[in-house]
Amino acid sequence: MSRSPKKAVAGRSDKSDKGKKLPPPPPPREGGEVGRVIRAQSNRADVEIDGKLMECTLRGRMRLEERKEANPMVVGDLVRVFPSREEGTGVVEEVLPRKSVLARARTGKMPQVLAANVDQALIVFAAALPDPDSYQLYQLDKLLVQAQSGQLAPLICCNKIDLRPESREVFDEYVNLGFPVVYTSAKAGIGLEELRERLHGKLNVLCGPSGVGKSSLLNALHPGLQIRTGEVSDWTRKGKHTTTRAEMHALGPETWVVDTPGIRRLELWEVPKEEVEEYFPEIEGLWEQCADPNCMHLDEGNCEVRRRVESGEISERRYESYRSIVQGR
C-alpha cells in the first residue's frame, strides 16, 4: 500500500507573508460581538473588542461540554461575547474555530493548548546558559514538529549569542535545512532589529525552555512591557519559570506576541508517527526511494534515509531526534 500525498506544511520561511496584517475577526453570526482573547486563566478571560478590553467569564454550559483539551479558551481565541449587566464585563458564549494552535500533551492529563490563531512560532533557545546540548536540541526538534503540525511557520531564535559566538555553527544546521534563524542578545542588543522585522505584521507565539531569555527579549524589543525576568539556576543549570501564564502583548500597531511559560520537556500532541517525516525536510519524501513503500526509516531493510545517515548526508543527531519522536520517547 503506497502512502497518500503529503499535505502542505506551514511555511518554513516568512518571506511570502512578510508585512501581512492580522486578519480582522469574522462578523458576528448570531448577535453579540466577536473579540480576541489576550489573557485567559481557567474560565475567565480578558477579551479585546474594537480596541477595548472586556472582562469575561465562560458560559457555564461550555465548561461542561465534552472537550479534548484542558483549557476551553486560550490566548488568541476568537470568541463571541454578550455583555453583562455590569459595564465592561461579558459572557463568552462561543469559541470560534481555530486556524492554528500551539499545544503540548501532558502525561496523565488532558493536553494543553498554549495559544491559538497565531501565524508564527518564535522558538527561542540559548547559545549558552543553558547550553545547546543534545537534550536541548532534541526539544528544539520537537518544537519545530509541533509548530508545523499546528499550522504555524517556525522562526528559530538563538539568544545570548554574545556569550558563545561559536554556537552559530550548531544553529546554522537549521539554516541549511531551510528554517529561518536569527541570532540575538537581549543584553548586548544584537540582532534585535532583524528579529523585530521578522515579527512585524504577524501574531507570534513565543516559546522555548525556561532561562533562554524570552522575557528579556520582549523587554528589549518593547521596554515598556517591563516583564519580570529570572536567572538560570546555578545548581541545575536549568531556567526558572518567570512567565506563569500565556499573555498577548502588542509590539506595534501590526505586531503581537503571545508570551508563554517556559517548557522544560515537550510532549507532542496529535502528531501521528506516520507524519513526523513531513516536518524533517532532510527526510521528507525519501520513502519513495526505500524498498518498502511504507518504510518508517527505523529498522527496515534497504532504507534510503538510513543509507544517507551512514554516508553523512543526513545528520545523525537529527536522525536520532526523528527516531525518538516516532518511537514516542
Buried (B, 14 or more C-beta within 10 A) or exposed (E): EEEEEEEEBBBBBBEEBEEBEBEEBEEEEEEBBBBBBBBBEEBEBBBBBEEEEBBBBBBEEBEEEEEEBEBBBBBBBBBBBBBBEEEEEBBBBBBBEBBBBBBBBEEEEEBBBBBBBBBBBBBBBBBBBBBBEEEBBBBBBBBBBBBBBBBBBBBBBBBBBBBBEEBBEBBEBBEEBEBBBBBBBBBEEBBBEEBBEBBBBBBBBBBBBBBBBBBBBBBBBBEEBEBEBBEBEEEEEEBEEBBEEBBBBEBEEBBBBBBBBBBEEBBBBEBEEEBBBBBBBBBEEBBEEBEEEEBBBEEBEEBBBBBBBEEEEBBEBBBBBBBEBBEEE
